[in-house]
Amino acid sequence: MPTTSFKLNNGREIPSVGLGTWQSAPGEVANAVKYAIKDAGYRHIDGAFCYENEKEVGEGVKASGVPRSEIFLTSKLWCTYHTKVEAGLDETLAELGTDYLDLFLIHWPVPMNPNGHKRFPKKADGSMDTINDRPIEDTWRDMEKLVDSGKVKSIGVSNFSIANMKKILAICRIKPVVNQVESHAYLSQRELKKFCEENGVLLQAYSPLGSTDSPILKDEELLAIANKHNVSVGTVLISYQNNRGVIVLPKSVTPARIAANAQLIDLTPEEINTIETMEDRGKRLRIVFPDWASTIF
């Protein structure tokens, strides 16, 4: 049977499927979150300061009528807040209309100028205004203080390579519970997943279906698996992550798709292996690759 929740390394439970809210347009997010929780049974919502829609996410959570205590709410510290971590959290809490988060992640291991544009500060030459005098270890120590304060139940990271994971694991007092990264049939993240699991950290998959114009949903191998189970390729891709122990975060604002994305099936070990080894057959694709993050991957 598909897994409905996973246990984090601090003993807390996290629902195995969450609603992603990245690139969800203003005016659509609140209703999508409300529907996901109230009608489709979701109890896990993934957001971020940089998505510029946290107020609507909070409105959707409230409108669902489900108690806040029953919903696992995630947000992320943006790059311009590495030197003011608690202030970044407080802005997110105010937007969401809640006094705590279930999970707070460092969105990218790329500190940016905290005194410029709040999201994308630029240098005179037009390049992103990143800073080099803020070690990621110091940001993590400030994240740990948020757990001490009670404002955050669990902390983790996002878009961290094995090298950056090692930096945190070497100094942490509180271990990251997850590493949220892009993962789908054309980017299995096998080595990263293995490393994280060896260190008690769960992998979370964003963009599990690829992107709207990616070839993944039309892949013949995936279509064959989907036809065998009489489901969509989307269901296969989401179930693949679940079956291999990865928390999955499909994004949609369409009610029918939101509901469909929560329907999981059991794949055979052979089918999981077929999907997991697609990269070995020349099918490798990274969709999220901002130029300012070129040193990460």
Rosetta blueprint (number, residue, H / E / L):
1 M L
2 P L
3 T L
4 T L
5 S E
6 F E
7 K E
8 L L
9 N L
10 N L
11 G L
12 R L
13 E E
14 I E
15 P E
16 S L
17 V E
18 G L
19 L E
20 G E
21 T L
22 W L
23 Q L
24 S L
25 A L
26 P L
27 G L
28 E L
29 V H
30 A H
31 N H
32 A H
33 V H
34 K H
35 Y H
36 A H
37 I H
38 K H
39 D L
40 A L
41 G L
42 Y L
43 R L
44 H E
45 I E
46 D E
47 G L
48 A L
49 F H
50 C H
51 Y H
52 E L
53 N L
54 E H
55 K H
56 E H
57 V H
58 G H
59 E H
60 G H
61 V H
62 K H
63 A H
64 S L
65 G L
66 V L
67 P L
68 R H
69 S H
70 E H
71 I L
72 F E
73 L E
74 T E
75 S E
76 K E
77 L E
78 W L
79 C H
80 T H
81 Y H
82 H L
83 T L
84 K L
85 V H
86 E H
87 A H
88 G H
89 L H
90 D H
91 E H
92 T H
93 L H
94 A H
95 E H
96 L H
97 G L
98 T L
99 D L
100 Y L
101 L E
102 D E
103 L E
104 F E
105 L E
106 I E
107 H L
108 W L
109 P L
110 V L
111 P L
112 M E
113 N L
114 P L
115 N L
116 G L
117 H L
118 K L
119 R L
120 F L
121 P L
122 K E
123 K L
124 A L
125 D L
126 G L
127 S L
128 M E
129 D L
130 T E
131 I L
132 N L
133 D L
134 R L
135 P L
136 I H
137 E H
138 D H
139 T H
140 W H
141 R H
142 D H
143 M H
144 E H
145 K H
146 L H
147 V H
148 D H
149 S H
150 G L
151 K L
152 V E
153 K E
154 S E
155 I E
156 G E
157 V E
158 S E
159 N L
160 F L
161 S L
162 I H
163 A H
164 N H
165 M H
166 K H
167 K H
168 I H
169 L H
170 A H
171 I H
172 C L
173 R L
174 I L
175 K L
176 P L
177 V L
178 V E
179 N E
180 Q E
181 V E
182 E E
183 S L
184 H E
185 A L
186 Y L
187 L E
188 S L
189 Q L
190 R H
191 E H
192 L H
193 K H
194 K H
195 F H
196 C H
197 E H
198 E H
199 N L
200 G L
201 V L
202 L E
203 L E
204 Q E
205 A E
206 Y E
207 S L
208 P L
209 L L
210 G L
211 S L
212 T L
213 D L
214 S L
215 P L
216 I H
217 L H
218 K H
219 D L
220 E H
221 E H
222 L H
223 L H
224 A H
225 I H
226 A H
227 N H
228 K H
229 H H
230 N L
231 V L
232 S L
233 V H
234 G H
235 T H
236 V H
237 L H
238 I H
239 S H
240 Y H
241 Q H
242 N H
243 N H
244 R L
245 G L
246 V L
247 I E
248 V E
249 L E
250 P L
251 K E
252 S L
253 V L
254 T L
255 P H
256 A H
257 R H
258 I H
259 A H
260 A H
261 N L
262 A L
263 Q L
264 L L
265 I L
266 D L
267 L L
268 T L
269 P H
270 E H
271 E H
272 I H
273 N H
274 T H
275 I H
276 E H
277 T L
278 M H
279 E H
280 D H
281 R H
282 G L
283 K L
284 R L
285 L L
286 R L
287 I L
288 V L
289 F L
290 P L
291 D H
292 W H
293 A H
294 S L
295 T L
296 I L
297 F L
